[in-house]
């Protein structure tokens, strides 16, 4: 019986049509898989990049001792969330530091990015605390966490009942203190007579029963050197040291200047050796002038034998020996390291100028970021035979001008007020006090520190008062933030 049904059932014509119909569905599914998932991967990368930028920017605020609220705003500004998304979270319209109405990483191809509820958030991670990154800043945190989310439309997957995909990106960043970056750092230390005064606050860090202010200053510089990186962290040893005090490929070089200065470089050895010569006025110590030598040790990277070394290289590094307070094994004298000759008053503008002039003007290190760290009570009081007549007026103003000129050249200038008063700088006619001069010397408010011994407080760093704490905090400024695995404890 040759019915139509039988002919269709038994016939072979048109069988490819059935296969094509089935394969068409498969092809559409593959198109959805390749195009939609490809777009989703692209969107994920864009979202992750904005989350990383937001977390890093917020972490930098933590490094600068800003509040958690300020860090949150900064994270939003560098996120992929636009102002509408910010307002939808219940906040008022946000104007970002760059002056734009929207965040720096808003992508027109990725609209509708939102911050997941509860983020941004700051955290005090134990992992970072174990690395020395304490949570003693204003925000009480050492890390910033950001989680962003966006819903994107699909193209072909709509046919399969999947109209949208939700993408999430998580990012966790440490504050500065993780990875060393190249720096040229000049440390300028007050060695005038007042530094012979007793300061029991550093008994623990020095191990001395009656430490002087100079001992405390040395302990602070040692804290700084211990935290810095003379060479790459990937090296087990920095290698041999050249005649200039540097290893082959230094990362962070450090030099040392003092005031009062010396009449010539031949006396430098008495500031880091066993002091066979007692420096005094006319015997190494020179009146302040435009030719005074303030530099004791040039930019060096021999202070540690490797980045991971747990002790400084005393006995081999002139820089380390200059900030020691205990006799070395080959010493027969009772003094070691920087002397406190006194007799020349305080004048530090020249030391700041000489520190800036010491930075490389050419060669590979000329492109490295420069920094100056000044420690003093700030009361410039040199007079009479202690200073050239041309330098005698407006001594604090001269120091401020020298520091601001360095800042304009791109140098980071840190000022540490050690026992600074809110009265003094008598040669300036009331333009500055020692405290306000040191505040003006710092490149910005977060770079000004004080032990607050006489009512001279740092508004940006009110909880950092011991010199070891201050130098530890400054050391983190020479390090970068680092992205951490999500969920790091």
C-alpha positions as CSV (number, residue, x, y, z in Angstrom):
1,X,0.0,0.0,0.0
2,X,1.8,3.1,-1.3
3,X,0.2,5.7,0.9
4,X,1.6,9.2,1.4
5,X,2.7,8.3,4.9
6,X,4.7,5.4,3.7
7,X,6.3,7.3,0.9
8,X,7.4,10.0,3.4
9,X,8.5,7.4,6.0
10,X,10.4,5.2,3.5
11,X,11.7,8.0,1.2
12,X,15.2,9.4,1.5
13,X,14.6,12.8,-0.2
14,X,14.9,15.9,2.1
15,X,16.7,14.1,5.0
16,X,19.3,16.8,5.1
17,X,16.6,19.3,6.0
18,X,16.0,17.5,9.3
19,X,19.7,17.4,10.1
20,X,20.1,21.1,9.2
21,X,17.2,22.0,11.5
22,X,18.9,20.2,14.4
23,X,22.3,21.5,13.6
24,X,20.9,25.1,13.3
25,X,19.9,24.9,17.0
26,X,23.3,23.6,17.9
27,X,25.0,26.4,15.9
28,X,22.9,29.0,17.6
29,X,23.9,27.6,20.9
30,X,27.5,27.7,20.0
31,X,27.1,31.3,18.7
32,X,25.6,32.2,22.1
33,X,28.5,30.4,23.8
34,X,31.2,32.1,21.8
35,X,29.8,35.6,21.4
36,X,27.9,36.1,24.7
37,X,30.6,34.4,26.9
38,X,33.3,36.3,25.0
39,X,31.5,39.5,25.8
40,X,31.1,38.5,29.4
41,X,34.8,37.7,29.7
42,X,35.6,41.2,28.2
43,X,33.2,42.8,30.7
44,X,34.7,40.8,33.6
45,X,38.2,42.1,32.7
46,X,36.9,45.7,32.5
47,X,35.1,45.4,35.8
48,X,38.1,43.8,37.5
49,X,40.3,46.6,36.3
50,X,38.1,49.2,37.8
51,X,37.7,47.3,41.1
52,X,41.5,47.0,41.3
53,X,41.9,50.7,40.6
54,X,39.3,51.5,43.3
55,X,40.9,49.3,45.9
56,X,44.4,50.6,45.2
57,X,43.3,54.2,45.3
58,X,41.5,53.7,48.6
59,X,44.5,51.9,50.1
60,X,46.8,54.8,49.2
61,X,44.5,57.0,51.4
62,X,45.0,54.6,54.3
63,X,48.8,54.9,53.7
64,X,48.4,58.7,53.9
65,X,46.6,58.4,57.3
66,X,43.3,59.7,56.0
67,X,39.9,58.6,57.4
68,X,38.0,55.5,56.3
69,X,35.2,57.8,55.0
70,X,37.7,59.6,52.7
71,X,39.2,56.3,51.5
72,X,35.6,55.1,50.7
73,X,35.0,58.2,48.5
74,X,38.3,57.8,46.8
75,X,37.5,54.2,46.0
76,X,34.2,55.2,44.5
77,X,35.9,57.8,42.4
78,X,38.2,55.3,40.8
79,X,35.6,52.6,40.5
80,X,33.4,51.8,37.5
81,X,30.4,53.3,39.4
82,X,29.0,56.5,37.9
83,X,27.4,59.2,40.0
84,X,23.9,57.9,39.5
85,X,25.1,54.5,40.9
86,X,26.7,56.3,43.8
87,X,23.4,58.2,44.6
88,X,21.3,55.1,44.3
89,X,23.2,53.7,47.2
90,X,21.8,56.5,49.4
91,X,24.8,58.9,49.2
92,X,24.8,62.5,48.0
93,X,26.3,63.4,44.7
94,X,30.1,62.9,44.7
95,X,32.7,65.2,43.2
96,X,35.9,63.3,42.7
97,X,39.4,64.6,43.4
98,X,40.1,64.9,39.7
99,X,37.2,67.3,39.4
100,X,35.0,65.1,37.2
101,X,31.4,64.3,38.1
102,X,31.9,60.6,37.4
103,X,34.5,58.1,38.5
104,X,37.8,57.8,36.7
105,X,37.1,54.3,35.4
106,X,33.4,54.5,34.3
107,X,33.2,52.6,31.0
108,X,30.5,53.7,28.5
109,X,30.3,50.1,27.2
110,X,29.6,48.9,30.7
111,X,26.8,51.0,32.2
112,X,25.0,50.3,35.4
113,X,28.0,49.2,37.5
114,X,27.1,49.1,41.2
115,X,29.1,48.6,44.4
116,X,28.0,45.5,46.2
117,X,26.3,46.3,49.5
118,X,28.8,46.7,52.3
119,X,31.6,47.8,50.0
120,X,34.0,49.5,49.9
121,X,35.3,48.5,53.3
122,X,38.5,48.8,55.2
123,X,40.1,45.9,57.0
124,X,43.0,45.2,59.5
125,X,44.5,42.0,58.1
126,X,46.6,39.8,60.3
127,X,48.8,38.8,57.4
128,X,49.9,42.4,56.8
129,X,50.3,43.1,60.6
130,X,52.7,40.2,60.7
131,X,54.7,42.0,58.0
132,X,54.9,45.1,60.2
133,X,52.0,47.0,58.7
134,X,50.2,48.0,61.8
135,X,46.7,49.4,61.9
136,X,47.6,52.5,63.9
137,X,46.4,55.0,61.3
138,X,43.2,57.1,61.4
139,X,41.2,54.5,59.7
140,X,42.5,51.7,62.0
141,X,43.1,49.6,58.9
142,X,45.9,48.3,56.5
143,X,43.8,47.1,53.6
144,X,40.9,48.2,51.3
145,X,38.3,45.8,49.8
146,X,36.1,46.6,46.9
147,X,33.4,44.4,45.2
148,X,31.6,45.7,42.1
149,X,28.8,44.1,40.1
150,X,27.1,44.7,36.8
151,X,24.3,43.0,34.8
152,X,24.9,42.8,31.0
153,X,22.5,41.8,28.2
154,X,23.1,38.7,26.1
155,X,22.8,38.5,22.3
156,X,22.1,34.9,21.2
157,X,21.6,33.4,24.6
158,X,18.2,35.2,24.8
159,X,16.9,32.5,22.4
160,X,17.9,29.9,25.0
161,X,16.1,31.8,27.8
162,X,19.2,33.6,29.2
163,X,18.5,37.3,28.7
164,X,21.2,38.7,31.0
165,X,24.4,37.7,32.8
166,X,25.5,39.1,36.2
167,X,29.3,39.8,36.5
168,X,31.1,40.4,39.8
169,X,34.7,41.6,40.5
170,X,36.4,41.5,43.9
171,X,39.6,43.3,44.8
172,X,41.7,43.6,47.9
173,X,44.7,45.9,48.2
174,X,47.2,46.5,51.0
175,X,48.2,50.0,51.9
176,X,51.7,51.1,51.1
177,X,54.2,48.9,52.7
178,X,54.4,45.8,50.4
179,X,56.8,46.4,47.5
180,X,59.8,48.6,47.4
181,X,60.3,51.2,44.6
182,X,63.5,53.0,43.7
183,X,64.2,56.2,45.8
184,X,67.1,58.5,46.5
185,X,66.7,59.5,50.1
186,X,68.7,62.2,51.9
187,X,68.3,62.3,55.7
188,X,69.1,65.6,57.5
189,X,69.7,65.3,61.2
190,X,70.1,68.1,63.8
191,X,73.3,67.5,65.8
192,X,73.4,70.8,67.7
193,X,73.9,71.0,71.5
194,X,70.3,70.5,72.4
195,X,70.5,66.9,71.0
196,X,72.6,66.1,74.0
197,X,69.5,66.4,76.2
198,X,68.1,63.3,77.7
199,X,65.1,61.5,76.2
200,X,63.9,58.4,78.0
201,X,61.2,57.6,75.4
202,X,63.7,55.5,73.4
203,X,65.2,53.4,76.2
204,X,63.6,50.3,74.7
205,X,64.7,50.8,71.1
206,X,68.3,51.7,72.1
207,X,68.8,49.5,75.1
208,X,70.4,52.5,76.8
209,X,69.5,53.5,80.4
210,X,69.8,57.2,79.7
211,X,69.6,57.9,76.0
212,X,70.1,61.3,74.5
213,X,67.9,62.9,71.9
214,X,70.7,62.1,69.4
215,X,70.5,58.4,70.4
216,X,66.7,58.5,69.8
217,X,67.3,60.2,66.4
218,X,69.8,57.5,65.5
219,X,67.4,54.8,66.5
220,X,64.8,56.3,64.3
221,X,67.1,56.3,61.3
222,X,68.1,52.7,62.0
223,X,64.3,51.9,61.9
224,X,64.1,53.5,58.5
225,X,67.1,51.7,57.1
226,X,65.8,48.3,58.5
227,X,62.6,48.8,56.5
228,X,64.2,50.0,53.2
229,X,65.4,47.8,50.3
230,X,69.1,48.2,49.2
231,X,68.5,45.8,46.3
232,X,65.9,43.6,44.7
233,X,63.9,41.3,47.0
234,X,64.6,38.5,44.6
235,X,68.3,38.4,45.4
236,X,69.7,36.4,48.3
237,X,72.5,38.9,48.5
238,X,73.0,42.4,47.2
239,X,76.5,41.5,46.2
240,X,79.8,43.4,46.5
241,X,79.8,47.0,47.4
242,X,81.7,49.6,45.3
243,X,83.9,52.4,46.5
244,X,80.8,54.7,46.4
245,X,79.0,52.6,48.9
246,X,76.6,51.1,46.4
247,X,75.8,47.6,45.2
248,X,75.5,46.8,41.5
249,X,71.7,47.5,41.1
250,X,70.5,49.5,44.1
251,X,66.9,50.1,44.7
252,X,66.8,52.6,47.6
253,X,69.9,54.7,48.2
254,X,70.2,56.7,51.4
255,X,72.6,59.6,52.3
256,X,73.1,61.5,55.5
257,X,73.6,65.2,56.3
258,X,74.0,67.0,59.6
259,X,74.0,70.5,61.0
260,X,76.2,72.2,62.1
261,X,78.3,71.3,59.2
262,X,82.0,70.7,58.8
263,X,84.8,72.8,57.3
264,X,85.7,70.0,54.9
265,X,85.0,66.4,53.9
266,X,88.2,65.2,55.6
267,X,86.3,65.4,58.9
268,X,83.4,63.1,57.7
269,X,85.1,60.0,59.1
270,X,84.9,61.4,62.7
271,X,81.1,61.3,62.4
272,X,81.0,57.5,61.6
273,X,84.2,56.2,62.9
274,X,85.5,55.9,66.4
275,X,85.9,59.6,66.9
276,X,89.6,59.8,67.5
277,X,89.0,63.6,66.9
278,X,86.6,65.5,69.0
279,X,85.0,67.9,66.7
280,X,84.5,71.5,67.9
281,X,84.4,75.0,66.5
282,X,87.6,75.6,64.5
283,X,88.5,71.9,64.7
284,X,86.2,70.5,62.1
285,X,83.0,72.3,63.0
286,X,82.6,75.4,60.7
287,X,80.4,78.5,61.0
288,X,77.3,78.4,58.8
289,X,78.2,79.7,55.3
290,X,77.6,79.0,51.7
291,X,80.7,76.7,51.6
292,X,79.9,74.7,54.7
293,X,80.0,70.9,54.2
294,X,76.9,69.2,55.6
295,X,77.1,65.9,53.9
296,X,78.6,63.0,55.9
297,X,77.7,60.0,53.8
298,X,76.6,60.2,50.2
299,X,73.8,58.2,48.6
300,X,74.6,54.6,49.6
301,X,72.9,51.1,49.5
302,X,75.3,49.2,51.7
303,X,73.2,49.4,54.8
304,X,72.0,45.8,54.5
305,X,73.5,42.8,52.8
306,X,70.2,41.9,51.3
307,X,66.6,43.1,51.2
308,X,65.6,40.3,53.6
309,X,68.5,40.9,56.1
310,X,67.2,41.2,59.6
311,X,70.1,43.4,60.8
312,X,72.0,46.4,59.5
313,X,75.6,46.0,58.2
314,X,77.4,47.7,61.1
315,X,81.1,47.9,60.8
316,X,81.0,47.8,57.0
317,X,78.6,50.6,56.2
318,X,79.6,54.2,57.0
319,X,75.9,55.1,56.9
320,X,75.0,52.5,59.6
321,X,78.0,53.4,61.7
322,X,77.0,57.0,61.7
323,X,73.7,56.2,63.4
324,X,75.1,53.7,65.9
325,X,75.3,54.5,69.6
326,X,77.3,51.5,70.8
327,X,81.1,51.1,70.3
328,X,82.1,48.8,67.5
329,X,84.6,45.9,68.2
330,X,87.6,48.0,67.0
331,X,86.8,51.1,69.1
332,X,88.8,52.3,72.0
333,X,86.9,55.6,72.4
334,X,83.7,56.1,74.4
335,X,81.8,57.6,71.4
336,X,80.6,56.3,68.1
337,X,78.6,57.8,65.4
338,X,77.3,61.4,65.1
339,X,78.7,63.9,67.5
340,X,76.9,66.7,69.3
341,X,79.6,69.5,69.2
342,X,77.3,72.4,70.0
343,X,78.5,76.0,69.9
344,X,77.2,76.9,66.4
345,X,73.5,77.4,67.0
346,X,70.9,76.0,64.6
347,X,70.6,76.8,61.0
348,X,69.3,74.2,58.6
349,X,68.5,76.0,55.3
350,X,71.9,75.2,53.9
351,X,71.6,71.5,54.7
352,X,68.3,71.3,52.9
353,X,69.8,73.1,49.9
354,X,72.8,70.8,49.9
355,X,70.6,67.7,50.2
356,X,68.7,68.7,47.1
357,X,71.9,69.5,45.2
358,X,73.2,66.0,46.1
359,X,70.6,64.2,44.0
360,X,71.9,62.8,40.7
361,X,71.4,65.2,37.8
362,X,72.2,62.6,35.1
363,X,72.5,58.9,34.6
364,X,70.0,56.2,35.5
365,X,69.4,57.4,39.1
366,X,68.4,60.9,37.8
367,X,65.0,59.6,36.9
368,X,64.4,58.0,40.4
369,X,62.1,59.8,42.9
370,X,64.0,62.0,45.4
371,X,63.1,62.5,49.0
372,X,64.5,64.6,51.9
373,X,63.8,63.8,55.6
374,X,64.6,66.6,58.0
375,X,64.7,66.1,61.8
376,X,65.1,69.2,64.1
377,X,63.5,71.3,66.8
378,X,63.1,73.9,64.1
379,X,64.4,76.9,66.1
380,X,67.0,78.5,63.8
381,X,69.1,80.6,66.3
382,X,72.6,80.9,64.8
383,X,74.0,84.4,65.5
384,X,77.2,86.4,65.6
385,X,80.3,84.4,64.8
386,X,78.2,81.2,64.3
387,X,76.9,82.3,60.8
388,X,77.8,84.5,57.9
389,X,76.1,87.9,58.2
390,X,74.3,87.4,54.8
391,X,72.6,84.3,56.2
392,X,71.7,85.6,59.6
393,X,68.3,87.3,58.8
394,X,65.1,85.2,58.4
395,X,66.7,81.8,59.1
396,X,63.5,79.9,59.4
397,X,62.1,81.5,56.2
398,X,65.3,80.5,54.4
399,X,64.7,76.9,55.4
400,X,61.1,77.0,54.3
401,X,62.0,78.5,50.9
402,X,64.7,75.9,50.4
403,X,62.3,73.1,51.1
404,X,59.5,74.5,49.0
405,X,62.0,74.9,46.1
406,X,62.9,71.2,46.5
407,X,59.2,70.3,46.5
408,X,58.7,72.3,43.2
409,X,61.5,70.2,41.7
410,X,59.5,67.0,42.5
411,X,61.3,66.0,45.7
412,X,59.2,64.6,48.6
413,X,60.1,66.6,51.7
414,X,59.3,65.1,55.2
415,X,59.7,67.2,58.3
416,X,60.0,65.8,61.8
417,X,59.5,68.3,64.7
418,X,61.5,66.9,67.6
419,X,60.9,69.0,70.7
420,X,59.7,72.0,68.6
421,X,58.2,75.0,70.3
422,X,55.4,77.3,69.2
423,X,57.7,80.3,69.8
424,X,61.1,81.1,68.5
425,X,62.6,81.8,65.0
426,X,63.5,85.3,66.4
427,X,65.3,86.3,63.3
428,X,62.1,86.1,61.2
429,X,60.2,88.9,62.8
430,X,57.2,86.6,63.7
431,X,56.8,85.1,60.2
432,X,57.3,81.6,61.6
433,X,57.6,79.7,64.8
434,X,59.8,76.6,64.9
435,X,56.6,74.4,64.7
436,X,55.0,76.4,61.8
437,X,58.3,76.5,59.9
438,X,58.6,72.7,60.0
439,X,55.0,72.3,59.0
440,X,55.7,74.6,56.0
441,X,58.8,72.6,55.1
442,X,56.9,69.4,54.6
443,X,55.6,68.9,51.1
444,X,52.1,68.3,52.4
445,X,50.4,67.9,55.8
446,X,50.7,64.1,55.8
447,X,54.5,64.5,55.5
448,X,54.7,66.5,58.7
449,X,55.4,64.6,62.0
450,X,55.9,65.7,65.6
451,X,56.6,64.2,69.0
452,X,54.2,66.9,70.3
453,X,56.5,67.5,73.3
454,X,55.6,71.2,73.6
455,X,52.3,71.5,72.0
456,X,53.5,71.3,68.4
457,X,51.1,68.6,67.0
458,X,50.7,67.0,63.6
459,X,47.1,67.1,62.6
460,X,47.6,64.4,60.0
461,X,49.7,62.0,62.3
462,X,48.5,62.7,65.8
463,X,49.1,59.2,67.1
464,X,52.7,58.9,65.9
465,X,54.9,60.5,68.5
466,X,58.0,58.4,69.1
467,X,60.8,58.7,66.5
468,X,60.8,55.0,65.8
469,X,57.1,55.1,65.0
470,X,57.5,58.1,62.8
471,X,60.4,56.7,60.8
472,X,58.6,53.4,60.5
473,X,55.6,55.3,59.0
474,X,57.8,57.3,56.7
475,X,59.4,54.1,55.4
476,X,56.0,52.9,54.1
477,X,55.9,56.0,51.9
478,X,58.7,54.5,49.9
479,X,56.8,51.3,49.2
480,X,53.8,50.7,47.0
481,X,50.4,49.1,47.5
482,X,49.9,45.5,46.5
483,X,46.8,43.5,45.3
484,X,46.2,40.5,47.6
485,X,44.2,37.3,47.0
486,X,40.6,37.8,48.0
487,X,40.0,36.4,51.4
488,X,43.5,37.0,52.8
489,X,43.2,36.9,56.6
